[in-house]
Amino acid sequence: MHHHRDLCERAVSPLEIAAGLEAHGLTDRTAARYRHRHVFALAEELYARTPARPAGSAVAV
C-alpha cells in the first residue's frame, strides 16, 4: 500500500481514498487480503493511519 501514500496524504475523506484505490484496480477481494471486508473499510483505516500532508508542501518526485 506504500505506492498509495500520496493519495492518502492528500485525501480529505476516506471516500476519496476508496475512489482512488478502485481507480487503481483494487477490489473487495484485494481488500480482503488486508483483512478488510471491502475497499471502503480499507480506505477508512488508511485515512485514519496516514498523517495529512501540510498544505503547500511539495511532493518528492
N, C-alpha and C positions, 0 to 999 in steps of 0.2 A: 504494500500500500504506500510505500515511500514515494513512488512516482506520482502520487495524487496529492502530495504535500501542498503544492501551490494552490490547487483547487480548495483544499481545506482551510488554508490560511486566509484566503480572500473571501470565503463564503460568509454570507450574512445570515444564513439559516441552514439547518440540516437538509431542507428540501433542495437547496441549491447544490449541495454535495451529492444528494441522491440523483439529481438530474445529470450532473457531470459524470458520475460513476456509470449510470445507464448509457450515457452517450459514448462512453469508452468501452461499452460491451459487457459490463458487469451485470449479472443476472441474480435472481434469488438463489439459484444453485451455487453461484460463486460466493455469495454472502454466507451461505450455509457452511462453506469451508472455513470461514472465520467465526463460526458458531453464532450466527445471527439468522433470524427467521426469514428476513428479506432485506433488500437493498436499503430500505428506509431505516431499519433498525441499525444497520451498519453505519449509515450516514449519521445518525444521531450520536453514535459513540465516537466516530471520527470528529464530529463537530465539538463534542464535549472535551475530547482529549487534546485537540490542537489549539495552541495559543494563537490568537489573532495577530496578523501582521500589522504593525503600526501604519497608520495612513501615511502615504507618501514615501514609504520605504521602497528601495529598489529591489528588484528580483535579480539574483545572480544567474547569469546565463552560461 
